[in-house]
Amino acid sequence: MESFGAISLIPTVVVISIAVLTHRPILALLSGVIAGLLLINPATVIGGVADLSLEIMMDETIGWVIMVCGLMGSLIMLLIKTGAASAFANTLAAKANTRDKSLLVTWLLGMVIFIDDYLNAIAIGSSMKKVTDRYKVSRSMLSYVVDSTAAPTCVIVPISTWAVYFAALLEDTGTAAAGEGMRMYISGIPYMFYAWIAIMLVPLVATGRLPLIGPMKRAEAMAQKGTLALEQVTEFDEGADPSDTGATLWTFLLPLLSLIGFSWYFDIDLLKGVMVTLAITVPMMVLQNLLPFKAALDAVMDGFKIMLPPLAVVVTAFMFKAVNDQLGLPQYVIDSVTPLMSPLMLPLVTFITMALVAFATGSSWGVFAIAIPIVMPLAVAMDVPMPLMIGALLSASSFGSHACFYSDSTVLVAQSTGSGVMEHALSQLPYALIAASLAGLLFVLVGL
């Protein structure tokens, strides 16, 4: 692969600049794609965009993401149309009867639904929005609580899609022996410092023990005046009143428990889990007279359609990642910092470098297929403990997921909570940086 060196950073600079100026992530990402294709071959930009679009849309991972998120939208729309979501919100509101309690319940729910960050973000964001709205909590704050609990919880609980993926990757790259990937992953959990700190910061920020900073401070001030979201986005509607439909708390909980159970049964495959759950939920709701059959099918389609705008951002983010891969950006960053590595600094440099690459490419997972074969042998040669290196890599992944405004988790959390993507990303960033700084300090101290 041809190396473009420092020039490969230009598309990322273009994306960040346009996103901050316009608050339009799709425009920013497409501009970055075009900038990258101009560097690769100016004569074939139009053809390059077309080819890249087709390549991405045929990618198995993209197909999985579109189906999972679309069908999750369908399930949530069913819960809204039947009044099940309102029944759940009303039950929680009776317990979470203050602003602080509503956010702490959101935080606790985020740690309970640990099987997947997509499931966590979409289900909790959509269901808790009604509760927090009653206490004039800004959508920025709700988004922060949901996002800063979702990925970090999935990272440190070994029964999740994150753990399954990284354990398999450790085995595929030869870092772990066959069948030993999960054991090695678990050994790194105590050293996933960013994830632990991010989760512990949430209640401090939510209850005001850690002062509000920058965009979050403005968002909360506007919420007290009645403006909960600073950007207009397409949201799930308010839904039916449970007293009219007969929906109860269990109408909400049974589909959610089914989703978790079936996903677990199919080796933590969320797509198979949500397909089976929908196949059971639709007839169940029709037989209970919660929805007519036609209205149930309409809800399935409407829920899928509402997820299309955030999925468009995810697709363009994958296009941008593909361009960066062609430019050799991940390899350039890794090669640039390799000479700086020493036994003491290796975990810290790995954490910072891989977080930057995850941010630049918008990929929390894909980049590690490149990094692990380079970083892990270095750790062995320098006699750095393998659990510490796994902790550094997973910390970088979860931090990159939070800091990047076009990462899939950032986009999906914003959609589920009714917040603008840039509104959520910019208000969350200061707290993500605080957690990252503390994590970096811990990597140095443990290295010592």
Helices and strands as residue ranges (DSSP letters): G 5-9, H 10-22, H 25-40, G 42-44, H 45-57, H 60-81, H 84-95, H 99-112, H 117-133, H 139-156, H 161-172, H 181-188, G 189-191, H 193-206, H 214-224, H 242-245, H 249-265, H 270-287, H 293-306, H 308-327, H 329-337, G 338-340, H 346-361, H 368-381, H 386-403, H 408-417, H 421-447
